[in-house]
Amino acid sequence: MVLVPSSVLHKYTSGGGGGGGTLDGVLSSTILQLDATVSASYAGSGQTWSNLIAAPADGSAQTSYDFYIGADSSATSTDPTFNGTAGSSSAYFSFDGGDYFKKASANTTFLNNLHKSSGGTDFWIACGLYFPSATSGNIFTTNASTTTTGIRMETQANNTLRLRQRGASGSSNADTTTQVYAATTPTLMILSYSTAGSTRFWVNSRTAENLSISFASGTGDPANPAVIGAGTGGSGLLPSGTRLYGFAMGNEYLDNTKAGLIFDYYNAQHGRTYA
């Protein structure tokens, strides 16, 4: 187990799991943190995966980033399954090929602006996942399909990742080539986008793959609340056997140093070495 350095650890607020704090203690840009290993985020039962960040960096309320376990506040066939003991670093949610998490309220301005070619925002996404095989699926989306307004972080069947943006009528992609995931291996994936036209990916690596991307023109808001594990219309689902340990977002463009802080944090929080 790799522990967070003491110079970083002292910044943490009170938390749970293996690390003992929340991610905004090391990255002030953190807006959203959901974690299966922290009982304050999920206590083992119920229909809400709660945001751990008390004061999101975008000025929203903490609960503005809560997600439903499944499509809504009722137990349905779309609910991921919680595995393990609440508060344990080994806990996770599993998917059966029909599961996802849906934002429990309307999108915030931050989420609505992720895909915009004008008036957009820098952002980052970090998620701890396990895939049973190389597969295509949606890790995070603000649109129902690839032909509707929004953005998505996707996994590809050739073990690569993709940032896909859809504007008013066109789309743009950035696909990794060197940053790839290995099936059956716990993986921490980080994506960060700059409105200057670039994106960076880290996949169990502290050195980014840097890519250029030019967003297609579009300033309209997505039609539906954001989803983890599918498109906002429930398509493009992650495959059966997928595990999700944690998910976080923030509003800055990361470099290797700041991505390294995320790796330090999750190595301690989840009790494993991602990188």
C-alpha positions in Angstrom: 0.0 0.0 0.0 1.4 3.4 -1.0 0.6 6.2 1.6 0.1 9.8 0.7 3.2 11.9 1.7 2.8 13.7 5.0 3.2 17.0 3.3 0.0 16.2 1.4 -1.8 14.3 4.1 -2.0 17.1 6.5 -4.2 19.0 4.1 -7.0 16.4 4.2 -10.3 16.9 5.9 -12.0 14.2 7.8 -13.0 11.2 5.6 -12.9 7.4 5.5 -11.6 4.4 3.5 -7.9 3.9 3.4 -6.7 7.5 2.9 -8.5 9.5 5.5 -9.7 12.6 3.7 -11.3 14.2 0.7 -9.7 15.1 -2.6 -10.2 18.9 -2.3 -7.6 18.7 0.5 -4.9 18.3 -2.2 -6.6 19.8 -5.3 -8.6 23.0 -4.6 -10.3 22.7 -8.1 -12.2 19.6 -7.0 -16.0 19.9 -7.5 -17.3 16.3 -7.2 -16.0 13.2 -5.4 -18.0 10.0 -5.2 -16.2 7.0 -3.6 -17.4 3.5 -2.9 -14.8 3.1 -0.2 -16.0 6.1 2.0 -19.1 5.5 4.1 -20.0 9.2 4.0 -20.4 8.8 0.2 -22.2 5.5 0.4 -23.1 3.7 3.6 -24.0 0.4 2.0 -27.7 0.9 1.3 -30.0 3.5 -0.3 -30.4 5.1 -3.7 -28.0 8.0 -3.5 -24.2 8.1 -4.0 -23.3 11.3 -2.2 -20.8 14.0 -3.1 -18.0 14.2 -0.5 -16.9 17.8 -1.4 -18.5 20.2 1.1 -17.6 23.3 -0.9 -17.4 22.5 -4.6 -14.9 24.7 -6.5 -17.6 26.0 -8.8 -19.6 27.4 -6.0 -22.4 24.9 -6.2 -24.0 23.2 -3.2 -22.5 19.9 -2.1 -25.7 18.0 -2.9 -25.8 19.4 -6.4 -23.4 16.6 -7.4 -25.2 13.7 -5.7 -26.0 10.8 -8.1 -28.7 8.2 -8.0 -27.8 4.5 -7.8 -29.5 3.8 -11.1 -32.0 5.7 -13.1 -33.9 7.3 -10.3 -34.6 7.3 -6.5 -36.3 4.0 -6.6 -34.7 0.5 -6.7 -34.7 -0.7 -10.4 -32.9 -3.1 -12.7 -30.5 -0.2 -13.6 -28.9 -0.1 -10.1 -25.2 -1.0 -9.8 -24.5 -3.4 -6.9 -22.5 -2.4 -3.9 -19.9 -4.9 -2.9 -17.9 -5.1 0.3 -18.2 -3.3 3.6 -19.1 0.4 3.8 -16.0 2.4 4.6 -13.6 -0.4 3.5 -10.8 0.4 1.0 -11.8 -2.8 -0.9 -15.5 -1.8 -1.5 -16.7 -1.1 -5.1 -19.8 -0.9 -7.2 -20.3 -3.6 -9.9 -22.2 -3.4 -13.2 -24.3 -6.2 -14.9 -24.4 -4.7 -18.4 -27.6 -2.7 -17.7 -26.5 -0.4 -14.8 -25.5 3.2 -14.4 -25.6 6.2 -12.1 -27.7 9.3 -13.0 -27.2 12.8 -11.5 -29.9 13.3 -8.9 -30.7 16.9 -10.0 -30.4 19.1 -13.1 -27.0 19.7 -14.4 -25.0 22.6 -12.9 -23.6 25.3 -15.1 -20.2 23.6 -14.9 -21.6 20.3 -16.4 -23.6 22.2 -19.0 -20.5 24.0 -20.2 -18.1 21.1 -20.6 -18.7 20.6 -24.3 -19.1 24.3 -25.4 -16.8 25.7 -28.0 -17.5 29.2 -26.6 -18.1 29.9 -22.9 -16.7 26.5 -22.0 -14.4 25.5 -19.1 -11.3 23.7 -18.3 -12.0 20.4 -16.5 -10.7 17.1 -15.3 -12.2 13.7 -14.7 -10.6 10.9 -12.5 -12.1 7.5 -12.0 -11.0 4.2 -10.6 -12.3 1.3 -12.7 -11.8 -2.4 -13.4 -12.8 -3.9 -16.8 -13.3 -7.6 -17.2 -12.2 -7.3 -20.9 -11.3 -4.7 -23.5 -14.6 -3.1 -24.3 -16.4 0.0 -25.7 -18.6 1.9 -23.3 -19.3 5.3 -21.7 -17.5 6.2 -18.5 -19.1 9.6 -18.2 -21.6 11.5 -20.4 -23.7 14.6 -20.7 -25.4 13.5 -23.9 -27.8 10.7 -24.9 -26.0 9.7 -28.0 -23.1 10.7 -30.3 -25.5 12.9 -32.3 -26.8 15.0 -29.4 -25.2 18.0 -27.7 -22.8 17.1 -24.9 -19.5 15.4 -24.0 -18.4 11.9 -23.1 -15.4 10.0 -21.8 -15.3 6.6 -23.4 -13.4 3.4 -23.3 -12.6 1.7 -26.6 -12.4 -2.0 -27.5 -8.7 -1.6 -28.4 -7.9 -0.6 -24.7 -7.7 3.1 -25.5 -9.7 6.0 -24.2 -11.6 8.8 -26.0 -12.8 12.3 -25.3 -15.8 12.9 -27.6 -17.5 16.2 -27.9 -20.7 17.0 -29.8 -21.6 20.5 -30.7 -24.7 21.9 -32.5 -24.2 19.7 -35.6 -20.6 18.4 -35.6 -18.3 16.5 -33.3 -14.7 16.1 -32.3 -12.6 13.3 -30.8 -9.3 12.8 -29.0 -8.1 9.2 -28.8 -5.2 7.9 -26.8 -2.5 5.8 -28.4 0.1 5.3 -25.7 -2.2 5.6 -22.6 -4.1 2.3 -22.6 -5.8 0.3 -19.9 -5.3 -3.4 -19.1 -8.3 -5.6 -18.6 -8.7 -7.3 -15.2 -6.5 -4.7 -13.6 -7.7 -1.9 -11.3 -7.0 1.3 -13.2 -7.0 5.0 -12.4 -7.9 7.0 -15.5 -7.5 10.8 -15.6 -8.6 13.0 -18.4 -8.1 16.8 -18.4 -9.2 19.3 -21.1 -8.1 22.9 -21.8 -10.3 25.4 -23.7 -7.1 26.3 -25.5 -7.6 23.2 -27.5 -5.7 20.4 -25.8 -6.4 17.4 -23.6 -4.2 15.1 -21.5 -4.7 11.5 -20.4 -3.1 9.5 -17.7 -3.9 5.7 -17.3 -2.0 4.1 -14.4 0.8 6.5 -15.4 2.2 9.7 -14.0 3.2 11.0 -17.4 0.5 12.3 -19.6 -0.3 11.7 -23.3 -0.9 15.1 -24.8 -3.4 15.5 -27.6 -4.9 18.3 -29.6 -8.7 18.7 -30.0 -10.8 21.4 -31.6 -14.3 21.4 -30.3 -17.1 21.6 -32.9 -19.2 24.8 -32.7 -22.0 24.6 -30.1 -23.2 26.6 -27.1 -26.5 24.9 -26.3 -27.0 23.0 -23.0 -27.3 19.2 -22.9 -30.9 17.9 -22.7 -30.5 15.5 -19.8 -28.7 15.2 -16.4 -25.2 13.7 -16.5 -24.7 9.9 -16.2 -21.8 7.7 -15.1 -21.6 4.3 -16.9 -23.9 5.0 -19.9 -25.2 7.7 -22.2 -27.8 10.0 -20.7 -30.5 8.0 -22.5 -29.3 4.7 -21.1 -27.3 3.4 -24.1 -23.6 2.6 -24.5 -23.5 0.8 -21.1 -20.4 -0.4 -19.4 -20.1 -4.2 -19.7 -21.1 -6.8 -17.1 -18.3 -7.3 -14.6 -17.1 -3.7 -14.6 -16.2 -2.3 -11.2 -16.2 1.3 -10.2 -14.2 2.4 -7.1 -14.5 6.1 -7.3 -15.2 9.1 -9.5 -14.2 12.8 -9.3 -14.2 16.0 -11.3 -12.8 19.4 -11.1 -12.4 22.7 -13.0 -8.8 23.1 -14.0 -6.3 21.8 -16.6 -4.0 19.4 -14.9 -0.3 18.9 -15.4 1.8 15.8 -14.4 2.4 17.2 -10.9 -1.3 17.7 -10.1 -2.2 14.4 -11.7 0.4 12.9 -9.4 -1.4 14.2 -6.4 -4.5 12.4 -7.6 -2.5 9.2 -7.9 -1.1 9.7 -4.4 -4.5 10.2 -3.0 -6.2 7.2 -4.6 -3.3 4.9 -3.9 -3.9 5.6 -0.2 -7.7 5.8 -0.4 -8.1 2.5 -2.3 -5.3 0.6 -0.7 -3.5 -0.2 -4.0 -0.9 1.2 -6.3 -2.3 2.6 -9.5 0.9 4.4 -10.4 
